[in-house]
Amino acid sequence: MIEFSATLLQGALVHFSEARDAMRCTFSRETALELVSAVRRDEIPRKGLCVNGCEYFVHGAGYTVVLPSGGQVHIDGDPEGDFFTSYDISFLFESSGGARYGNSDVRAVCEDFVDRGILRRVGVGYSLASPGSKTRSGLS
């Protein structure tokens, strides 16, 4: 199995940020929980295309955006904020046709990012360290 690295995680964070920004722009909802609630009230469609042309579908407590590469960006909501898990990061690479990374390796790099203040723990996963940030490099 190929070793997971900080550089790979930084690249994944860009995809997660872009997917979230596309959903925000498409539906004017700030969080995954707001989006899920709007779907349950039949205010917006459960699946379709984002303004950036990527396919999306809403499920459970979050949504998935399918990148042009076929990679799937999965984001869930929590009262503390939107988050992704180490499994979501691994699946992004796998669904893109890339290498398979061990979850423990991905989690170790995520935990290093938490220690460095780049990510924060949210729910059972991770999000950008600075709440409310709308940077290109990660989730708020």
Residue pairs with C-beta under 8 A, 6 or more apart in sequence:
1 100
1 101
1 102
1 105
2 99
2 100
2 101
3 105
4 101
4 102
4 105
4 106
4 108
4 109
5 109
6 109
6 112
6 113
8 93
8 101
8 109
9 89
9 106
9 109
9 110
9 113
10 137
12 89
12 92
12 93
13 128
13 137
13 138
13 139
14 136
14 137
14 138
15 67
15 71
15 73
15 92
16 73
16 75
16 84
16 92
16 138
16 139
17 135
17 136
17 137
17 138
17 139
18 52
18 136
19 54
19 65
19 67
19 73
19 75
20 75
20 82
20 139
21 134
22 50
22 51
22 52
22 54
22 56
22 65
23 29
23 35
23 50
23 56
23 63
23 65
23 75
24 30
25 50
25 51
25 52
26 50
26 51
26 56
27 35
27 38
27 44
29 35
29 38
29 44
31 77
31 81
31 82
32 61
32 62
32 63
32 75
32 76
32 77
32 82
33 61
33 77
33 78
33 79
34 77
35 44
35 58
35 62
35 63
35 77
36 58
36 60
36 61
36 62
36 63
36 77
38 44
39 45
39 46
39 58
46 57
46 58
46 59
47 55
47 56
47 57
47 58
48 55
48 56
49 55
49 56
50 56
50 65
53 68
54 65
54 66
54 67
54 68
55 65
55 66
56 63
56 64
56 65
56 66
57 63
57 64
60 76
61 76
61 77
61 78
62 74
62 75
62 76
62 77
62 82
63 74
63 75
64 72
64 73
64 74
64 75
65 72
65 73
65 75
66 72
66 73
67 73
67 96
69 96
69 97
70 95
70 96
70 97
71 92
71 93
71 95
71 96
71 97
71 98
72 91
72 92
72 95
73 84
73 88
73 92
74 84
74 88
74 91
74 92
75 82
75 83
75 84
75 88
75 139
76 82
76 83
76 84
76 85
76 123
76 125
77 83
78 122
78 123
80 122
80 123
81 122
81 127
81 131
81 139
81 140
82 122
82 127
82 139
82 140
83 122
83 123
83 124
83 125
83 126
83 127
83 139
84 125
84 126
84 127
84 139
85 124
85 125
85 126
86 103
86 106
86 107
86 110
86 125
86 126
87 103
87 106
88 125
89 101
89 106
89 110
90 100
90 101
90 102
90 103
90 106
93 99
93 100
93 101
94 100
94 101
110 119
110 126
113 119
113 126
114 120
114 121
114 126
114 129
117 129
118 128
118 129
118 138
119 126
119 127
119 128
119 129
119 138
120 126
120 127
120 128
120 129
120 131
127 138
127 139
127 140
128 135
128 137
128 138
128 139
128 140
130 140
131 140
132 140
133 140
134 140
